Amino acid sequence: MKTKRFNLAIVIAIAVLFIFCTVTKNKVGNTSLQKAFQGKFLIGTALNASQIEEKEPYASKLIPQQFNAATPENIMKAEIIHPAWDTYNFDLADKLVAYGKKYGIKINAHNLIWHSQLPPFVRRITDADSLKMYFEDHITTVASRYDGKVYSWDVVNEALNEDGTLRNSIFLQKLGPDYIVEAFRLAAKAAPNTKLYYNDYNIEQPEKRAGAIEIIKKIKAAGVRIDGVGIQGHWHMNDVPLEKIEESIKEFAALGIEVMFTELDLSVLPNPTGRPGSADISQTAAYNEKINPYTKALPDSVQKKLAQSYSDLFTLFLKYKKNISRVTFWGVDDGQSWLNDFPVRGRTNYALLFDRNLKPKEAYYKLIELAKQKQ
Ligand code: XIL
């Protein structure tokens, strides 16, 4: 009898120890990014479907603790929310809205008009009238459904080429160069209680930035509302263009709109294209082992460099906290990051603040410290 009890006690002790280790393995304690940067700017993350549906208990706890803004990584893109002419699929977007309400997380809906991740039926459209019909119906239906339920919309995403001219997308081809102003006009009508943004990558670069400024001025000159601009921020940890970012914050803020960093991640892997970062999702490059050097773990020196680059970047963000309304990371943890498969499939990247076990990395603690110092 005694041995039985003794054995039971051991089993219970082991179970308790196991639960304790599981709970504490990725513990962030009481530190919180969104709290650390409170009163400065919102701290956001991109969420995928399983995060929205709270499928993983620890992530479900961590996300609202760390972030007060969220952007759907894919589920509000046209190919998912509007898969066929007369078919809208609002299930996940509705869940996202409920999720935001439950935790007091501001939702930036992403996005209304973008040349990528379009449903196949739109790609097949050949005449201008049909495209116009799609354009008007899509913006009006989706934006009005979520008006006042989401905080903001990326109305137009990635309309520019690197030289600042308009990208030759299906929208430019069929609707002409005024389609951007029209998209904002329709969105403003459908969603009077939602902020409206233009979002793009590399618009900190002078030529492309000039193109973005032209777009913003044109929208304003037409008497149409635009509330902010999102610089995506897909950069490399060795090559964060700090000076150009600073110039961009000043120039965009001078237009009287909010400035945001909307899809931040810092890749640590070799750039396979040799060209400075492009986030054009149609880009691909071939895999080889040389460009995937950290399959097992991230060396300490690289971890430190990543932390320093994040710290330098946030030092700049804090300097302009009056002009910056939100900084959103493109994902919660390294395992989720799209950079594991872009532009080369099957690599192991480490671009975010939480590792694959959702454990905060050195970069995380550096940002918490930085926020404290700059109180
Ligand atoms: C990416 C997602 O992260 C991936 O899951 C998806 O396969 C492709 O799109 N610019 C944007 C984002 O505006 O929507 C893109 O997100 C990354 C580049």
Boltz pocket constraint, residues with backbone or C-beta under 6 A from the ligand:
constraints:
  - pocket:
      binder: B
      contacts: [[A, 73], [A, 74], [A, 157], [A, 232], [A, 263], [A, 279], [A, 281], [A, 338]]
      max_distance: 6.0
